[in-house]
């Protein structure tokens, strides 16, 4: 490993669910949290807000809460010489933000694999962790469950 990359993700909370997106990465459909890479000089919160606006077309504000930072080695799936540091923040949103996403874009999680690209509302239930194949997403979801139960 000669380099590392920082990626940040939004866990958008709404109505006892969290917003996720289904994307095709290579030949695989995966469910992940909206987010991506931090640009130099940008800062984590600004990066996650920019990524959400780019991916979902909505503007999220404050307050936010740090949910998870990975504490184990994660190699980049795209560049073998990079290690990934993933940071997850939770944001609570209201009906207006969800309305801006548009009802036609939001799918109930049971339809997750029936459409090519979806915005999903994933219920905050322990068994839903199985939807997330990326190890850092799984750990972040588990931490989020602990936080909302406190």
For each residue, the residues with C-beta under 8 A, 3 or more apart:
1: 4 75 81 82 83
2: 81 82
3: 79 81 82 83
4: 1 82 83 84 85
5: 37 76 79 82 83 84 85
6: 37 38 44 85 86 87
7: 35 36 37 38 84 85 86 87
8: 35 36 38 44 47 48 51 86 87 88 89
9: 32 33 34 35 48 51 86 87 88 89 137 140
10: 19 33 34 35 48 49 51 52 60 88 89 90 91
11: 18 19 33 67 88 89 90 91 140 141 144
12: 18 19 34 52 60 90 91 93 97
13: 17 18 90 91 92 93 124 148
14: 17 18 19 92 93 94 97 98 121
15: 121
16: 123 124 148
17: 13 14 121 122 123 124
18: 11 12 13 14 33 121 122 124 141 144
19: 10 11 12 14 33 34 56 101 119 120 121 122
20: 31 32 33 34 119 120 121 122 131 132
21: 31 32 33 34 55 56 117 118 119 120
22: 29 30 31 32 112 113 115 117 118 120
23: 29 30 32 117
24: 27 28 29 30 116 117
25: 28 30 77
26:
27: 24
28: 24 25 133
29: 22 23 24 113
30: 22 23 24 25 133 134
31: 20 21 22 112 120 122 131 132 133
32: 9 20 21 22 23 35 132 134 137
33: 9 10 11 18 19 20 21 88 137 140
34: 9 10 12 19 20 21 51 52 55 56
35: 7 8 9 10 32 48 51 52 55 88
36: 7 8 47 51 54 55
37: 5 6 7 47
38: 6 7 8 42 43 44 47
39: 42 47
40:
41:
42: 38 39 46 47 50
43: 38 46 47
44: 6 8 38 47 48 87 89
45: 48 49 64 89
46: 42 43 49 50
47: 8 36 37 38 39 42 43 44 50 51
48: 8 9 10 35 44 45 51 52 87 89
49: 10 45 46 52 53 59 60
50: 42 46 47 53 54
51: 8 9 10 34 35 36 47 48 54 55
52: 10 12 34 35 48 49 55 56 58 59 60
53: 49 50 56 57 58 59
54: 36 50 51
55: 21 34 35 36 51 52
56: 19 21 34 52 53 101 119
57: 53 100 101
58: 52 53 93 97 100 101
59: 49 52 53 97
60: 10 12 49 52 64 91 93 97
61: 91
62: 91
63: 91 92
64: 45 60 89 90 91
65: 89 90 147
66: 69 87 88 89
67: 11 88 89 90 140 143 144 147
68: 86 87 88 136 139 140 143 144
69: 66 85 86 87 88
70: 74 84 85 86 135 136 139
71:
72: 135
73: 83
74: 70 83 84 85 86 135 136
75: 1 80 82 83 84
76: 5 79 80 81 82 83 84
77: 25
78: 82
79: 3 5 76 82
80: 75 76
81: 1 2 3 76
82: 1 2 3 4 5 75 76 78 79
83: 1 3 4 5 73 74 75 76
84: 4 5 7 70 74 75 76 136
85: 4 5 6 7 69 70 74
86: 6 7 8 9 68 69 70 74 136 140
87: 6 7 8 9 44 48 66 68 69
88: 8 9 10 11 33 35 66 67 68 69 136 140 143 144
89: 8 9 10 11 44 45 48 64 65 66 67
90: 10 11 12 13 64 65 67 144 147
91: 10 11 12 13 60 61 62 63 64
92: 13 14 63
93: 12 13 14 58 60 97 98
94: 14 97 98
95: 98 99
96: 99 100
97: 12 14 58 59 60 93 94 100 101
98: 14 93 94 95 101 106
99: 95 96 102 103
100: 57 58 96 97
101: 19 56 57 58 97 98 105 106 119
102: 99 105 106
103: 99 106
104:
105: 101 102 118 119
106: 98 101 102 103 118 119 120 121
107: 111 112 115 118 119 120 121
108: 111 120 121
109: 112 120 121 122 123 128 131
110:
111: 107 108 114 115 118
112: 22 31 107 109 118 120 131
113: 22 29
114: 111
115: 22 107 111 118
116: 24
117: 21 22 23 24
118: 21 22 105 106 107 111 112 115
119: 19 20 21 56 101 105 106 107
120: 19 20 21 22 31 106 107 108 109 112
121: 14 15 17 18 19 20 106 107 108 109
122: 17 18 19 20 31 109 128 131
123: 16 17 109 128
124: 13 16 17 18 128 144 145 148
125: 128
126: 129 145
127: 130
128: 109 122 123 124 125 131 141
129: 126 132 138 141 142 145
130: 127
131: 20 31 109 112 122 128
132: 20 31 32 129 137 138 141
133: 28 30 31 137 138
134: 30 32 137 138
135: 70 72 74 138 139
136: 68 70 74 84 86 88 139 140
137: 9 32 33 132 133 134 140 141
138: 129 132 133 134 135 141 142
139: 68 70 135 136 142 143
140: 9 11 33 67 68 86 88 136 137 143 144
141: 11 18 128 129 132 137 138 144 145
142: 129 138 139 145 146
143: 67 68 88 139 140 146 147
144: 11 18 67 68 88 90 124 140 141 147 148
145: 124 126 129 141 142 148 149
146: 142 143 149 150
147: 65 67 90 143 144 150
148: 13 16 124 144 145
149: 145 146
150: 146 147
